[in-house]
């Protein structure tokens, strides 16, 4: 008489709450995306409606070098987090510093661009609709870059003090999501302001 095999259903994987850090960061990114969408739509809506100059074509130079720096920082922060997951603290510190430096170069580039626009092109936030929407949109992004640099700088100081270990890899990964968001937003801003808008 043959034996009867009884299929045993696989054990259910216990449900766990999603990571609070990731949920919080994605909630922040969603809210900030909505704000940026409003500013981008406003910029596009008012394109070409300024009654006086200068126009985007007359005033703007395409910030290619600064853009390369900022987008490269997404790579350096990705590899920095990966290095920390592997416990390679020295490599993490170097890559994290490079991320901070690339972001700082981008922000300095924005400041130099504004200096040129204000003092040479005589474009301020009150000059015309282009000036208002340009400084509002690019300024909003610059503010987010500044906030990101403060966070990156804080982690860098803690890392140099020996306070960042492999056990903190998750926290740096959550922070890197914000930095990737800042970079992704710049792709949109760059396309709208320096390509479509010109």
C-alpha positions as CSV (number, residue, x, y, z in Angstrom):
1,X,0.0,0.0,0.0
2,X,1.5,3.3,-1.2
3,X,2.1,6.2,1.1
4,X,0.0,9.3,0.6
5,X,1.9,12.6,0.4
6,X,0.3,15.6,1.9
7,X,1.2,18.9,0.5
8,X,2.3,21.3,3.3
9,X,1.5,24.9,2.5
10,X,4.5,27.2,2.7
11,X,4.8,29.1,5.9
12,X,3.5,32.7,5.5
13,X,6.2,35.3,5.8
14,X,5.3,37.5,8.7
15,X,4.3,41.0,7.7
16,X,6.5,43.8,9.0
17,X,6.1,47.5,8.9
18,X,8.0,49.3,6.1
19,X,11.1,51.2,7.1
20,X,10.1,54.5,8.8
21,X,13.2,56.2,7.4
22,X,12.3,55.3,3.8
23,X,8.6,56.1,4.3
24,X,9.5,59.5,5.7
25,X,11.9,60.3,3.0
26,X,9.6,59.2,0.2
27,X,6.8,61.3,1.8
28,X,9.1,64.3,1.8
29,X,10.2,63.7,-1.8
30,X,6.5,63.4,-2.9
31,X,5.6,66.7,-1.2
32,X,8.7,68.4,-2.6
33,X,7.9,67.1,-6.1
34,X,4.5,68.7,-6.0
35,X,6.1,72.0,-5.1
36,X,8.6,71.8,-7.9
37,X,5.9,70.8,-10.3
38,X,4.0,74.0,-9.5
39,X,7.1,76.2,-10.1
40,X,8.0,74.4,-13.3
41,X,4.5,74.8,-14.7
42,X,4.6,78.5,-13.7
43,X,7.9,79.0,-15.5
44,X,6.6,77.3,-18.7
45,X,3.4,79.2,-18.6
46,X,5.1,82.6,-18.4
47,X,7.7,81.9,-21.0
48,X,7.8,84.7,-23.6
49,X,5.3,86.8,-21.7
50,X,7.8,89.4,-20.4
51,X,7.2,92.9,-21.7
52,X,10.8,93.9,-21.2
53,X,14.2,92.3,-21.5
54,X,16.5,90.6,-21.0
55,X,15.1,87.3,-22.4
56,X,16.4,83.9,-21.5
57,X,18.3,83.7,-24.8
58,X,20.0,87.0,-24.1
59,X,20.9,86.4,-20.5
60,X,21.4,82.7,-19.9
61,X,24.5,80.6,-20.4
62,X,24.1,76.8,-20.2
63,X,25.8,75.6,-17.0
64,X,27.3,72.4,-18.5
65,X,30.2,72.0,-16.0
66,X,28.1,72.6,-12.9
67,X,25.5,70.2,-14.2
68,X,28.1,67.5,-14.8
69,X,29.4,68.0,-11.3
70,X,25.9,67.7,-9.7
71,X,24.9,64.6,-11.7
72,X,28.3,63.0,-11.0
73,X,27.6,63.4,-7.3
74,X,24.8,60.9,-7.6
75,X,27.4,58.3,-8.6
76,X,29.8,59.1,-5.8
77,X,27.1,59.0,-3.1
78,X,25.8,55.7,-4.5
79,X,29.3,54.1,-4.3
80,X,29.9,55.8,-0.9
81,X,26.8,54.0,0.6
82,X,27.8,50.8,-1.1
83,X,31.3,51.1,0.5
84,X,29.8,51.7,3.9
85,X,27.6,48.6,3.6
86,X,30.8,46.6,2.9
87,X,32.5,48.2,5.9
88,X,35.1,50.1,3.8
89,X,35.1,53.2,6.0
90,X,38.1,54.9,4.3
91,X,36.5,54.6,0.9
92,X,33.2,55.8,2.2
93,X,34.8,58.9,3.6
94,X,36.6,59.7,0.4
95,X,33.5,59.2,-1.8
96,X,31.2,61.1,0.6
97,X,33.7,64.0,0.6
98,X,33.7,63.9,-3.2
99,X,29.9,64.1,-3.2
100,X,30.0,67.1,-0.9
101,X,32.6,68.8,-3.0
102,X,30.7,68.2,-6.3
103,X,27.5,69.6,-4.7
104,X,29.4,72.6,-3.4
105,X,30.9,73.3,-6.9
106,X,27.5,73.2,-8.3
107,X,26.2,75.7,-5.7
108,X,29.1,78.0,-6.3
109,X,28.4,77.8,-10.0
110,X,24.8,78.9,-9.3
111,X,26.1,81.8,-7.3
112,X,28.4,82.9,-10.1
113,X,25.6,82.7,-12.6
114,X,23.4,84.9,-10.4
115,X,26.2,87.4,-10.0
116,X,26.6,87.6,-13.8
117,X,22.8,87.9,-14.3
118,X,22.4,90.6,-11.7
119,X,25.4,92.8,-12.3
120,X,26.1,92.3,-16.0
121,X,22.7,91.4,-17.5
122,X,20.7,93.5,-15.0
123,X,18.3,90.7,-14.4
124,X,16.8,90.6,-10.9
125,X,13.7,88.9,-9.5
126,X,11.7,92.1,-10.1
127,X,13.0,92.9,-13.6
128,X,10.3,91.0,-15.6
129,X,8.3,87.8,-15.5
130,X,11.3,85.8,-16.7
131,X,13.4,87.1,-13.8
132,X,10.7,86.3,-11.3
133,X,10.1,82.7,-12.5
134,X,13.8,82.0,-13.1
135,X,15.0,83.0,-9.6
136,X,12.0,81.3,-8.0
137,X,12.6,78.0,-9.7
138,X,16.4,77.9,-9.8
139,X,16.4,79.4,-6.3
140,X,14.1,76.7,-5.0
141,X,16.5,74.1,-6.3
142,X,19.5,75.9,-4.9
143,X,17.8,75.9,-1.5
144,X,17.4,72.1,-1.6
145,X,21.0,71.7,-2.7
146,X,22.0,73.8,0.3
147,X,19.9,71.7,2.7
148,X,21.4,68.6,1.2
149,X,25.0,69.9,1.6
150,X,24.3,70.7,5.3
151,X,23.2,67.1,5.8
152,X,26.1,65.7,3.8
153,X,28.5,68.0,5.7
154,X,27.2,66.8,9.0
155,X,27.6,63.1,8.1
156,X,31.1,63.9,6.8
157,X,32.1,65.6,10.1
158,X,30.8,62.6,12.1
159,X,32.6,60.2,9.7
160,X,35.9,62.0,10.2
161,X,35.3,61.9,14.0
162,X,34.9,58.1,13.7
163,X,31.2,58.1,14.5
164,X,30.0,56.6,11.2
165,X,30.3,52.8,11.1
166,X,28.9,50.0,9.0
167,X,25.9,49.9,11.2
168,X,24.9,53.3,10.0
169,X,24.9,52.3,6.3
170,X,21.1,52.3,6.3
171,X,20.9,55.9,7.5
172,X,23.3,57.1,4.8
173,X,21.3,55.2,2.2
174,X,18.1,57.0,3.3
175,X,19.9,60.4,3.1
176,X,21.2,59.5,-0.4
177,X,17.6,59.2,-1.6
178,X,17.2,62.9,-1.0
179,X,20.4,63.7,-2.9
180,X,19.3,61.6,-5.8
181,X,16.0,63.5,-5.8
182,X,17.8,66.8,-5.9
183,X,19.8,65.6,-8.9
184,X,16.8,64.3,-10.7
185,X,15.0,67.6,-10.2
186,X,17.9,69.4,-11.7
187,X,17.5,67.4,-14.9
188,X,14.0,68.7,-15.2
189,X,15.0,72.3,-14.3
190,X,17.9,72.2,-16.6
191,X,15.8,71.0,-19.5
192,X,13.0,73.5,-18.9
193,X,15.2,76.6,-18.2
194,X,18.2,76.1,-20.4
195,X,17.0,74.0,-23.3
196,X,13.2,74.4,-23.8
197,X,13.1,78.0,-22.3
198,X,15.8,79.4,-24.6
